[in-house]
Amino acid sequence: MHRIESIRNVVDIFQGQRINLPSDAGVYAFWWIGNRQELMQSNRHIVLKGPAEQPVDVQFMKWWPLELNYPCLYVGKTTNIKKRFSLHIKSKRGSENI
């Protein structure tokens, strides 16, 4: 289960171009913290890169458990959270929508 105080907006992780995250190993998650209706009306079909670069077809269904304030969109593990986050968000830097 998520704790609201542990979830940060992506823009709050940046300090200028620096990323305010540890370089430690760990598990991380991306949560939807936007408008519920906007998410439910969006295209919820994506293709992710899976093991050995093989495509993995993912479709988000219309569910949002009542006990969750925010749904989890992605969970990953890494040996360096700061570096991995940087790779995830690399193409979004400078965007008004992060």
Biopython code that builds the backbone (N, CA, C, O; Angstrom):
import numpy as np
from Bio.PDB.StructureBuilder import StructureBuilder

atoms = [
    (1, "MET", "N", (0.844, -1.181, 0.000)),
    (1, "MET", "CA", (0.000, 0.000, 0.000)),
    (1, "MET", "C", (0.890, 1.245, 0.000)),
    (1, "MET", "O", (1.998, 1.218, 0.536)),
    (2, "HIS", "N", (0.426, 2.286, -0.574)),
    (2, "HIS", "CA", (1.205, 3.517, -0.643)),
    (2, "HIS", "C", (0.929, 4.427, 0.552)),
    (2, "HIS", "O", (-0.135, 4.375, 1.169)),
    (3, "ARG", "N", (1.917, 5.257, 0.854)),
    (3, "ARG", "CA", (1.763, 6.302, 1.876)),
    (3, "ARG", "C", (1.888, 7.636, 1.152)),
    (3, "ARG", "O", (2.890, 7.901, 0.488)),
    (4, "ILE", "N", (0.878, 8.460, 1.284)),
    (4, "ILE", "CA", (0.843, 9.737, 0.567)),
    (4, "ILE", "C", (2.096, 10.564, 0.834)),
    (4, "ILE", "O", (2.607, 11.219, -0.074)),
    (5, "GLU", "N", (2.598, 10.541, 2.068)),
    (5, "GLU", "CA", (3.776, 11.353, 2.398)),
    (5, "GLU", "C", (5.046, 10.854, 1.711)),
    (5, "GLU", "O", (6.046, 11.571, 1.682)),
    (6, "SER", "N", (5.026, 9.645, 1.162)),
    (6, "SER", "CA", (6.197, 9.093, 0.476)),
    (6, "SER", "C", (6.172, 9.352, -1.031)),
    (6, "SER", "O", (7.149, 9.058, -1.720)),
    (7, "ILE", "N", (5.083, 9.891, -1.547)),
    (7, "ILE", "CA", (4.946, 10.125, -2.983)),
    (7, "ILE", "C", (5.286, 11.580, -3.272)),
    (7, "ILE", "O", (4.748, 12.497, -2.652)),
    (8, "ARG", "N", (6.207, 11.774, -4.247)),
    (8, "ARG", "CA", (6.609, 13.129, -4.628)),
    (8, "ARG", "C", (6.330, 13.360, -6.107)),
    (8, "ARG", "O", (6.427, 12.440, -6.919)),
    (9, "ASN", "N", (5.989, 14.578, -6.441)),
    (9, "ASN", "CA", (5.813, 14.986, -7.820)),
    (9, "ASN", "C", (7.183, 14.998, -8.488)),
    (9, "ASN", "O", (8.177, 15.352, -7.853)),
    (10, "VAL", "N", (7.248, 14.618, -9.750)),
    (10, "VAL", "CA", (8.520, 14.571, -10.469)),
    (10, "VAL", "C", (9.250, 15.914, -10.399)),
    (10, "VAL", "O", (10.463, 15.939, -10.192)),
    (11, "VAL", "N", (8.542, 17.017, -10.566)),
    (11, "VAL", "CA", (9.208, 18.324, -10.539)),
    (11, "VAL", "C", (9.833, 18.620, -9.183)),
    (11, "VAL", "O", (10.772, 19.412, -9.104)),
    (12, "ASP", "N", (9.339, 18.004, -8.117)),
    (12, "ASP", "CA", (9.901, 18.219, -6.791)),
    (12, "ASP", "C", (11.187, 17.422, -6.568)),
    (12, "ASP", "O", (11.901, 17.665, -5.594)),
    (13, "ILE", "N", (11.486, 16.489, -7.446)),
    (13, "ILE", "CA", (12.714, 15.689, -7.345)),
    (13, "ILE", "C", (13.885, 16.434, -7.970)),
    (13, "ILE", "O", (15.038, 16.183, -7.622)),
    (14, "PHE", "N", (13.595, 17.346, -8.891)),
    (14, "PHE", "CA", (14.647, 18.125, -9.546)),
    (14, "PHE", "C", (15.007, 19.358, -8.734)),
    (14, "PHE", "O", (14.138, 20.014, -8.158)),
    (15, "GLN", "N", (16.297, 19.664, -8.695)),
    (15, "GLN", "CA", (16.801, 20.933, -8.179)),
    (15, "GLN", "C", (17.621, 21.514, -9.317)),
    (15, "GLN", "O", (18.819, 21.252, -9.425)),
    (16, "GLY", "N", (16.979, 22.300, -10.159)),
    (16, "GLY", "CA", (17.595, 22.724, -11.410)),
    (16, "GLY", "C", (17.691, 21.502, -12.305)),
    (16, "GLY", "O", (16.682, 20.854, -12.583)),
    (17, "GLN", "N", (18.898, 21.181, -12.759)),
    (17, "GLN", "CA", (19.106, 19.967, -13.552)),
    (17, "GLN", "C", (19.561, 18.795, -12.682)),
    (17, "GLN", "O", (19.727, 17.684, -13.185)),
    (18, "ARG", "N", (19.763, 19.028, -11.393)),
    (18, "ARG", "CA", (20.182, 17.964, -10.479)),
    (18, "ARG", "C", (18.980, 17.172, -9.996)),
    (18, "ARG", "O", (17.886, 17.713, -9.833)),
    (19, "ILE", "N", (19.197, 15.890, -9.771)),
    (19, "ILE", "CA", (18.144, 15.003, -9.297)),
    (19, "ILE", "C", (18.367, 14.721, -7.820)),
    (19, "ILE", "O", (19.413, 14.202, -7.430)),
    (20, "ASN", "N", (17.382, 15.065, -7.001)),
    (20, "ASN", "CA", (17.475, 14.902, -5.556)),
    (20, "ASN", "C", (16.985, 13.508, -5.139)),
    (20, "ASN", "O", (15.924, 13.362, -4.534)),
    (21, "LEU", "N", (17.784, 12.495, -5.479)),
    (21, "LEU", "CA", (17.496, 11.112, -5.103)),
    (21, "LEU", "C", (18.815, 10.445, -4.707)),
    (21, "LEU", "O", (19.883, 10.880, -5.140)),
    (22, "PRO", "N", (18.748, 9.400, -3.894)),
    (22, "PRO", "CA", (19.984, 8.696, -3.526)),
    (22, "PRO", "C", (20.485, 7.834, -4.681)),
    (22, "PRO", "O", (19.722, 7.475, -5.577)),
    (23, "SER", "N", (21.760, 7.512, -4.652)),
    (23, "SER", "CA", (22.351, 6.618, -5.652)),
    (23, "SER", "C", (22.319, 5.171, -5.179)),
    (23, "SER", "O", (23.018, 4.322, -5.731)),
    (24, "ASP", "N", (21.522, 4.890, -4.171)),
    (24, "ASP", "CA", (21.421, 3.551, -3.595)),
    (24, "ASP", "C", (20.588, 2.622, -4.465)),
    (24, "ASP", "O", (19.841, 3.060, -5.339)),
    (25, "ALA", "N", (20.736, 1.331, -4.202)),
    (25, "ALA", "CA", (19.881, 0.331, -4.829)),
    (25, "ALA", "C", (18.508, 0.390, -4.166)),
    (25, "ALA", "O", (18.388, 0.810, -3.015)),
    (26, "GLY", "N", (17.488, -0.026, -4.884)),
    (26, "GLY", "CA", (16.168, -0.039, -4.270)),
    (26, "GLY", "C", (15.047, -0.304, -5.252)),
    (26, "GLY", "O", (15.273, -0.589, -6.428)),
    (27, "VAL", "N", (13.852, -0.204, -4.748)),
    (27, "VAL", "CA", (12.624, -0.361, -5.525)),
    (27, "VAL", "C", (11.980, 1.018, -5.621)),
    (27, "VAL", "O", (11.968, 1.769, -4.646)),
    (28, "TYR", "N", (11.450, 1.351, -6.785)),
    (28, "TYR", "CA", (10.812, 2.645, -6.985)),
    (28, "TYR", "C", (9.492, 2.429, -7.714)),
    (28, "TYR", "O", (9.264, 1.381, -8.318)),
    (29, "ALA", "N", (8.630, 3.435, -7.649)),
    (29, "ALA", "CA", (7.334, 3.342, -8.315)),
    (29, "ALA", "C", (6.949, 4.702, -8.878)),
    (29, "ALA", "O", (7.317, 5.743, -8.333)),
    (30, "PHE", "N", (6.206, 4.676, -9.975)),
    (30, "PHE", "CA", (5.601, 5.882, -10.537)),
    (30, "PHE", "C", (4.103, 5.778, -10.277)),
    (30, "PHE", "O", (3.464, 4.791, -10.641)),
    (31, "TRP", "N", (3.555, 6.810, -9.643)),
    (31, "TRP", "CA", (2.139, 6.853, -9.273)),
    (31, "TRP", "C", (1.437, 7.911, -10.094)),
    (31, "TRP", "O", (2.031, 8.936, -10.426)),
    (32, "TRP", "N", (0.179, 7.675, -10.423)),
    (32, "TRP", "CA", (-0.640, 8.704, -11.074)),
    (32, "TRP", "C", (-1.178, 9.600, -9.974)),
    (32, "TRP", "O", (-1.947, 9.150, -9.125)),
    (33, "ILE", "N", (-0.774, 10.880, -9.984)),
    (33, "ILE", "CA", (-1.263, 11.806, -8.961)),
    (33, "ILE", "C", (-2.137, 12.895, -9.569)),
    (33, "ILE", "O", (-2.514, 13.855, -8.898)),
    (34, "GLY", "N", (-2.451, 12.731, -10.844)),
    (34, "GLY", "CA", (-3.294, 13.693, -11.547)),
    (34, "GLY", "C", (-4.773, 13.405, -11.362)),
    (34, "GLY", "O", (-5.177, 12.635, -10.491)),
    (35, "ASN", "N", (-5.543, 14.030, -12.184)),
    (35, "ASN", "CA", (-6.996, 13.911, -12.162)),
    (35, "ASN", "C", (-7.433, 12.503, -12.542)),
    (35, "ASN", "O", (-6.977, 11.959, -13.548)),
    (36, "ARG", "N", (-8.308, 11.919, -11.748)),
    (36, "ARG", "CA", (-8.799, 10.550, -11.984)),
    (36, "ARG", "C", (-9.490, 10.420, -13.338)),
    (36, "ARG", "O", (-9.229, 9.466, -14.070)),
    (37, "GLN", "N", (-10.363, 11.357, -13.683)),
    (37, "GLN", "CA", (-11.093, 11.291, -14.943)),
    (37, "GLN", "C", (-10.158, 11.367, -16.149)),
    (37, "GLN", "O", (-10.380, 10.694, -17.156)),
    (38, "GLU", "N", (-9.123, 12.181, -16.044)),
    (38, "GLU", "CA", (-8.159, 12.303, -17.134)),
    (38, "GLU", "C", (-7.480, 10.957, -17.400)),
    (38, "GLU", "O", (-7.293, 10.574, -18.555)),
    (39, "LEU", "N", (-7.115, 10.252, -16.352)),
    (39, "LEU", "CA", (-6.501, 8.942, -16.508)),
    (39, "LEU", "C", (-7.478, 7.939, -17.102)),
    (39, "LEU", "O", (-7.122, 7.185, -18.008)),
    (40, "MET", "N", (-8.693, 7.924, -16.605)),
    (40, "MET", "CA", (-9.674, 6.954, -17.071)),
    (40, "MET", "C", (-10.086, 7.186, -18.524)),
    (40, "MET", "O", (-10.548, 6.260, -19.190)),
    (41, "GLN", "N", (-9.922, 8.421, -19.022)),
    (41, "GLN", "CA", (-10.293, 8.741, -20.398)),
    (41, "GLN", "C", (-9.105, 8.658, -21.361)),
    (41, "GLN", "O", (-9.263, 8.885, -22.560)),
    (42, "SER", "N", (-7.935, 8.339, -20.848)),
    (42, "SER", "CA", (-6.739, 8.305, -21.686)),
    (42, "SER", "C", (-6.588, 6.974, -22.404)),
    (42, "SER", "O", (-7.295, 6.010, -22.111)),
    (43, "ASN", "N", (-5.659, 6.935, -23.345)),
    (43, "ASN", "CA", (-5.308, 5.693, -24.026)),
    (43, "ASN", "C", (-4.520, 4.851, -23.020)),
    (43, "ASN", "O", (-3.420, 5.232, -22.621)),
    (44, "ARG", "N", (-5.064, 3.736, -22.619)),
    (44, "ARG", "CA", (-4.425, 2.924, -21.588)),
    (44, "ARG", "C", (-3.753, 1.692, -22.167)),
    (44, "ARG", "O", (-3.548, 0.706, -21.460)),
    (45, "HIS", "N", (-3.412, 1.738, -23.431)),
    (45, "HIS", "CA", (-2.705, 0.630, -24.063)),
    (45, "HIS", "C", (-1.294, 1.094, -24.424)),
    (45, "HIS", "O", (-1.126, 2.067, -25.158)),
    (46, "ILE", "N", (-0.283, 0.396, -23.908)),
    (46, "ILE", "CA", (1.109, 0.734, -24.199)),
    (46, "ILE", "C", (1.889, -0.551, -24.449)),
    (46, "ILE", "O", (1.456, -1.643, -24.081)),
    (47, "VAL", "N", (3.032, -0.398, -25.074)),
    (47, "VAL", "CA", (3.946, -1.514, -25.281)),
    (47, "VAL", "C", (5.260, -1.127, -24.620)),
    (47, "VAL", "O", (5.886, -0.133, -24.990)),
    (48, "LEU", "N", (5.673, -1.928, -23.633)),
    (48, "LEU", "CA", (6.912, -1.682, -22.903)),
    (48, "LEU", "C", (8.004, -2.617, -23.403)),
    (48, "LEU", "O", (7.721, -3.660, -23.993)),
    (49, "LYS", "N", (9.262, -2.232, -23.160)),
    (49, "LYS", "CA", (10.375, -3.127, -23.438)),
    (49, "LYS", "C", (10.500, -4.091, -22.276)),
    (49, "LYS", "O", (10.624, -3.672, -21.125)),
    (50, "GLY", "N", (10.468, -5.354, -22.566)),
    (50, "GLY", "CA", (10.593, -6.373, -21.542)),
    (50, "GLY", "C", (11.974, -6.982, -21.542)),
    (50, "GLY", "O", (12.906, -6.421, -22.119)),
    (51, "PRO", "N", (12.114, -8.133, -20.895)),
    (51, "PRO", "CA", (13.402, -8.827, -20.867)),
    (51, "PRO", "C", (13.917, -9.080, -22.282)),
    (51, "PRO", "O", (13.146, -9.407, -23.184)),
    (52, "ALA", "N", (15.214, -8.927, -22.462)),
    (52, "ALA", "CA", (15.870, -9.118, -23.765)),
    (52, "ALA", "C", (15.273, -8.201, -24.835)),
    (52, "ALA", "O", (15.248, -8.547, -26.016)),
    (53, "GLU", "N", (14.789, -7.021, -24.407)),
    (53, "GLU", "CA", (14.237, -6.014, -25.326)),
    (53, "GLU", "C", (12.981, -6.487, -26.068)),
    (53, "GLU", "O", (12.594, -5.880, -27.066)),
    (54, "GLN", "N", (12.356, -7.540, -25.601)),
    (54, "GLN", "CA", (11.140, -8.048, -26.236)),
    (54, "GLN", "C", (9.945, -7.180, -25.831)),
    (54, "GLN", "O", (9.845, -6.786, -24.669)),
    (55, "PRO", "N", (9.038, -6.874, -26.767)),
    (55, "PRO", "CA", (7.884, -6.042, -26.436)),
    (55, "PRO", "C", (6.917, -6.758, -25.488)),
    (55, "PRO", "O", (6.658, -7.955, -25.618)),
    (56, "VAL", "N", (6.397, -5.991, -24.539)),
    (56, "VAL", "CA", (5.405, -6.503, -23.596)),
    (56, "VAL", "C", (4.160, -5.635, -23.741)),
    (56, "VAL", "O", (4.199, -4.435, -23.472)),
    (57, "ASP", "N", (3.070, -6.238, -24.162)),
    (57, "ASP", "CA", (1.809, -5.532, -24.378)),
    (57, "ASP", "C", (1.118, -5.324, -23.032)),
    (57, "ASP", "O", (0.880, -6.284, -22.301)),
    (58, "VAL", "N", (0.797, -4.073, -22.705)),
    (58, "VAL", "CA", (0.159, -3.751, -21.426)),
    (58, "VAL", "C", (-1.092, -2.941, -21.690)),
    (58, "VAL", "O", (-1.078, -1.991, -22.473)),
    (59, "GLN", "N", (-2.172, -3.322, -21.031)),
    (59, "GLN", "CA", (-3.409, -2.552, -21.133)),
    (59, "GLN", "C", (-3.927, -2.301, -19.725)),
    (59, "GLN", "O", (-4.167, -3.241, -18.968)),
    (60, "PHE", "N", (-4.098, -1.027, -19.375)),
    (60, "PHE", "CA", (-4.650, -0.649, -18.084)),
    (60, "PHE", "C", (-6.166, -0.691, -18.181)),
    (60, "PHE", "O", (-6.752, -0.080, -19.075)),
    (61, "MET", "N", (-6.788, -1.392, -17.286)),
    (61, "MET", "CA", (-8.234, -1.519, -17.303)),
    (61, "MET", "C", (-8.866, -0.417, -16.445)),
    (61, "MET", "O", (-8.163, 0.309, -15.742)),
    (62, "LYS", "N", (-10.179, -0.300, -16.507)),
    (62, "LYS", "CA", (-10.893, 0.726, -15.738)),
    (62, "LYS", "C", (-11.112, 0.256, -14.308)),
    (62, "LYS", "O", (-12.179, -0.251, -13.964)),
    (63, "TRP", "N", (-10.096, 0.431, -13.489)),
    (63, "TRP", "CA", (-10.219, 0.107, -12.072)),
    (63, "TRP", "C", (-9.409, 1.114, -11.278)),
    (63, "TRP", "O", (-8.391, 1.621, -11.748)),
    (64, "TRP", "N", (-9.854, 1.385, -10.122)),
    (64, "TRP", "CA", (-9.141, 2.255, -9.199)),
    (64, "TRP", "C", (-9.632, 1.868, -7.822)),
    (64, "TRP", "O", (-10.674, 2.361, -7.390)),
    (65, "PRO", "N", (-8.919, 1.001, -7.114)),
    (65, "PRO", "CA", (-9.381, 0.548, -5.796)),
    (65, "PRO", "C", (-9.679, 1.724, -4.865)),
    (65, "PRO", "O", (-8.913, 2.686, -4.811)),
    (66, "LEU", "N", (-10.770, 1.645, -4.147)),
    (66, "LEU", "CA", (-11.183, 2.735, -3.268)),
    (66, "LEU", "C", (-10.154, 3.051, -2.188)),
    (66, "LEU", "O", (-10.053, 4.191, -1.735)),
    (67, "GLU", "N", (-9.384, 2.030, -1.771)),
    (67, "GLU", "CA", (-8.403, 2.269, -0.709)),
    (67, "GLU", "C", (-7.140, 2.981, -1.208)),
    (67, "GLU", "O", (-6.283, 3.350, -0.406)),
    (68, "LEU", "N", (-7.022, 3.174, -2.516)),
    (68, "LEU", "CA", (-5.865, 3.874, -3.076)),
    (68, "LEU", "C", (-6.210, 5.310, -3.433)),
    (68, "LEU", "O", (-7.188, 5.568, -4.135)),
    (69, "ASN", "N", (-5.402, 6.239, -2.946)),
    (69, "ASN", "CA", (-5.547, 7.625, -3.386)),
    (69, "ASN", "C", (-5.018, 7.771, -4.806)),
    (69, "ASN", "O", (-5.560, 8.531, -5.609)),
    (70, "TYR", "N", (-3.943, 7.027, -5.107)),
    (70, "TYR", "CA", (-3.302, 7.087, -6.411)),
    (70, "TYR", "C", (-3.028, 5.666, -6.907)),
    (70, "TYR", "O", (-2.610, 4.817, -6.120)),
    (71, "PRO", "N", (-3.254, 5.390, -8.192)),
    (71, "PRO", "CA", (-2.886, 4.073, -8.725)),
    (71, "PRO", "C", (-1.411, 4.060, -9.118)),
    (71, "PRO", "O", (-0.863, 5.083, -9.529)),
    (72, "CYS", "N", (-0.787, 2.924, -8.993)),
    (72, "CYS", "CA", (0.609, 2.754, -9.379)),
    (72, "CYS", "C", (0.668, 2.432, -10.868)),
    (72, "CYS", "O", (-0.015, 1.525, -11.344)),
    (73, "LEU", "N", (1.484, 3.180, -11.594)),
    (73, "LEU", "CA", (1.614, 2.969, -13.028)),
    (73, "LEU", "C", (2.785, 2.060, -13.377)),
    (73, "LEU", "O", (2.751, 1.362, -14.391)),
    (74, "TYR", "N", (3.820, 2.065, -12.541)),
    (74, "TYR", "CA", (5.029, 1.304, -12.866)),
    (74, "TYR", "C", (5.835, 1.077, -11.595)),
    (74, "TYR", "O", (5.944, 1.966, -10.750)),
    (75, "VAL", "N", (6.397, -0.114, -11.467)),
    (75, "VAL", "CA", (7.292, -0.440, -10.367)),
    (75, "VAL", "C", (8.558, -1.025, -10.968)),
    (75, "VAL", "O", (8.500, -1.847, -11.882)),
    (76, "GLY", "N", (9.686, -0.604, -10.456)),
    (76, "GLY", "CA", (10.956, -1.125, -10.944)),
    (76, "GLY", "C", (11.939, -1.327, -9.809)),
    (76, "GLY", "O", (11.722, -0.862, -8.690)),
    (77, "LYS", "N", (13.016, -2.022, -10.108)),
    (77, "LYS", "CA", (14.095, -2.181, -9.136)),
    (77, "LYS", "C", (15.391, -1.830, -9.844)),
    (77, "LYS", "O", (15.505, -1.973, -11.062)),
    (78, "THR", "N", (16.358, -1.373, -9.078)),
    (78, "THR", "CA", (17.596, -0.905, -9.682)),
    (78, "THR", "C", (18.736, -0.962, -8.677)),
    (78, "THR", "O", (18.518, -1.079, -7.471)),
    (79, "THR", "N", (19.936, -0.879, -9.188)),
    (79, "THR", "CA", (21.105, -0.798, -8.322)),
    (79, "THR", "C", (21.461, 0.654, -8.032)),
    (79, "THR", "O", (22.297, 0.923, -7.169)),
    (80, "ASN", "N", (20.826, 1.611, -8.754)),
    (80, "ASN", "CA", (21.096, 3.033, -8.557)),
    (80, "ASN", "C", (19.821, 3.810, -8.901)),
    (80, "ASN", "O", (19.536, 4.070, -10.070)),
    (81, "ILE", "N", (19.063, 4.175, -7.868)),
    (81, "ILE", "CA", (17.769, 4.845, -8.081)),
    (81, "ILE", "C", (17.930, 6.161, -8.842)),
    (81, "ILE", "O", (17.156, 6.446, -9.756)),
    (82, "LYS", "N", (18.920, 6.957, -8.475)),
    (82, "LYS", "CA", (19.123, 8.253, -9.123)),
    (82, "LYS", "C", (19.389, 8.094, -10.622)),
    (82, "LYS", "O", (18.795, 8.797, -11.440)),
    (83, "LYS", "N", (20.275, 7.177, -10.972)),
    (83, "LYS", "CA", (20.610, 6.962, -12.378)),
    (83, "LYS", "C", (19.409, 6.408, -13.147)),
    (83, "LYS", "O", (19.135, 6.842, -14.266)),
    (84, "ARG", "N", (18.704, 5.463, -12.558)),
    (84, "ARG", "CA", (17.554, 4.848, -13.238)),
    (84, "ARG", "C", (16.446, 5.866, -13.456)),
    (84, "ARG", "O", (15.843, 5.910, -14.528)),
    (85, "PHE", "N", (16.175, 6.686, -12.443)),
    (85, "PHE", "CA", (15.170, 7.741, -12.581)),
    (85, "PHE", "C", (15.546, 8.675, -13.724)),
    (85, "PHE", "O", (14.698, 9.061, -14.529)),
    (86, "SER", "N", (16.821, 9.032, -13.787)),
    (86, "SER", "CA", (17.300, 9.918, -14.841)),
    (86, "SER", "C", (17.044, 9.320, -16.217)),
    (86, "SER", "O", (16.662, 10.036, -17.142)),
    (87, "LEU", "N", (17.251, 8.019, -16.359)),
    (87, "LEU", "CA", (16.995, 7.365, -17.648)),
    (87, "LEU", "C", (15.509, 7.347, -17.979)),
    (87, "LEU", "O", (15.135, 7.515, -19.140)),
    (88, "HIS", "N", (14.660, 7.147, -16.980)),
    (88, "HIS", "CA", (13.213, 7.149, -17.212)),
    (88, "HIS", "C", (12.731, 8.518, -17.669)),
    (88, "HIS", "O", (11.902, 8.620, -18.574)),
    (89, "ILE", "N", (13.242, 9.551, -17.055)),
    (89, "ILE", "CA", (12.692, 10.889, -17.245)),
    (89, "ILE", "C", (13.478, 11.701, -18.277)),
    (89, "ILE", "O", (13.104, 12.835, -18.578)),
    (90, "LYS", "N", (14.539, 11.150, -18.811)),
    (90, "LYS", "CA", (15.447, 11.842, -19.717)),
    (90, "LYS", "C", (14.733, 12.615, -20.821)),
    (90, "LYS", "O", (15.051, 13.780, -21.058)),
    (91, "SER", "N", (13.798, 12.001, -21.484)),
    (91, "SER", "CA", (13.125, 12.650, -22.608)),
    (91, "SER", "C", (12.122, 13.704, -22.157)),
    (91, "SER", "O", (11.632, 14.469, -22.987)),
    (92, "LYS", "N", (11.804, 13.767, -20.876)),
    (92, "LYS", "CA", (10.791, 14.691, -20.394)),
    (92, "LYS", "C", (11.380, 15.981, -19.830)),
    (92, "LYS", "O", (10.632, 16.918, -19.552)),
    (93, "ARG", "N", (12.686, 16.053, -19.656)),
    (93, "ARG", "CA", (13.289, 17.263, -19.094)),
    (93, "ARG", "C", (12.944, 18.473, -19.938)),
    (93, "ARG", "O", (13.032, 18.434, -21.165)),
    (94, "GLY", "N", (12.555, 19.533, -19.282)),
    (94, "GLY", "CA", (12.172, 20.747, -19.982)),
    (94, "GLY", "C", (10.699, 20.761, -20.364)),
    (94, "GLY", "O", (10.209, 21.781, -20.849)),
    (95, "SER", "N", (9.994, 19.688, -20.166)),
    (95, "SER", "CA", (8.571, 19.627, -20.495)),
    (95, "SER", "C", (7.752, 20.264, -19.376)),
    (95, "SER", "O", (8.109, 20.156, -18.203)),
    (96, "GLU", "N", (6.680, 20.914, -19.731)),
    (96, "GLU", "CA", (5.794, 21.503, -18.734)),
    (96, "GLU", "C", (4.888, 20.441, -18.114)),
    (96, "GLU", "O", (4.223, 20.713, -17.115)),
    (97, "ASN", "N", (4.849, 19.234, -18.687)),
    (97, "ASN", "CA", (3.904, 18.221, -18.279)),
    (97, "ASN", "C", (4.468, 17.163, -17.356)),
    (97, "ASN", "O", (3.868, 16.096, -17.233)),
    (98, "ILE", "N", (5.597, 17.407, -16.696)),
    (98, "ILE", "CA", (6.114, 16.409, -15.764)),
    (98, "ILE", "C", (5.851, 16.834, -14.338)),
    (98, "ILE", "O", (6.216, 16.120, -13.404)),
]
sb = StructureBuilder()
sb.init_structure("model")
sb.init_model(0)
sb.init_chain("A")
sb.init_seg("    ")
for serial, (resi, resn, name, xyz) in enumerate(atoms, 1):
    if name == "N":
        sb.init_residue(resn, " ", resi, " ")
    sb.init_atom(name, np.array(xyz, "f"), 0.0, 1.0, " ", f" {name:<3s}", serial, name[0])
structure = sb.get_structure()
